[in-house]
Amino acid sequence: MGEPWAARGTEGAPARMPVVFTALWAAVVVLELTYVMVLGPGPPPLEPLARALQLALAAYQLLNLLGNMGLFLRSDPSIRGVMLAGRGLGQGWAYCYQCQSQVPPRSGHCSACRVCILRRDHHCRLLGRCVGFHNYRPFLCLLLHAAGVLLHISVLLSPALSALLQAHSALYTVALLLLPWLMLLTGKVSLAQFALAFVVDTCVAGALLCGAGLLFHGMLLLRGQTTWEWARGQHSYDLGMSHNLQAALGPRWALVWFWPQTQRSTCLLSTGRKRVHHHTSFKYFNKVCFSDTDHVF
């Protein structure tokens, strides 16, 4: 059996910094939400049943958000665990001079992670990790539930922001929403008012960004493309809509959006036949990572 196509560890202080900044921003949002709920105007008035449903929805969204984020950060997107049995290499394999190893098709070297990524899509700057074959599913679910959580927070903060804006002119309202930092530096708003406007602005912007990312990657998912292939107009790995969904999300692709699900596996690339362990998505790995002209298995 050949050696695993693994690279050196990708952990380090530079790789953790984006996660630290994202966590700090999330902490600011939580603190502002707590302040408004406890000391501010409080949540929008609702009936007891509606309030209970709202709390249940918030808990469900938060569990999904944290669960998928944990799966995304714990998953190793590199080519570690992809091994070649025998001496021969199939067509489409390339040599990475940085990793000094042979890599499968659709793999790409990430200068930030300093390793080759299996079916590399892009490097996520906010979470400091590449998106590839092993963590594409939690990444998509993370986009969905992050957009939901940010919209929910915006709704909860809207009464406090509305009360603040109604007490001032239209010009003040526009300036506060678009230039909260300038309003703070010129002394036009207090620190508490600035924090409220800033958090609502970033939550709305973040929800729009996550929604746009989900729509874009949903299009790529249905086409069987990565971001790199989309930018270059490549359509060599399209299996059809149904198989594309199963290849990325597994056979129960319609259910993975509702609750975080683990996906652990070991993949062996062989010149004879394919061995697969513990991951139904690898049923489609041969077609996902190799076009009709790439004869590997």
ABEGO torsion letter per residue (X at the ends): XBBBBBBBBABEAAAAAAAAAAAAAAAAAAAAAAAAAAABAEBBBBBAAAAAAAAAAAAAAAAAAAAAAAAAAABBABABGBBBBEABBBBGBBBBAAAGBBBBBGBBBBAAAGBBBBGBABBBAAAGBBBBAAAAAAAAAAAAAAAAAAAAAAAAAAAAAAAAAAABBAAAAAAAAABAAAAAAAGABBAAAAAAAAAAAAAAAAAAAAAAAAAAAAAAAAAGBBAAAAAAGBAAABAEAAAAAAAAAEAAAAAAAABBBBBBBBBBBBABBBBBBGBAAAAAAAAAABBAABBAX
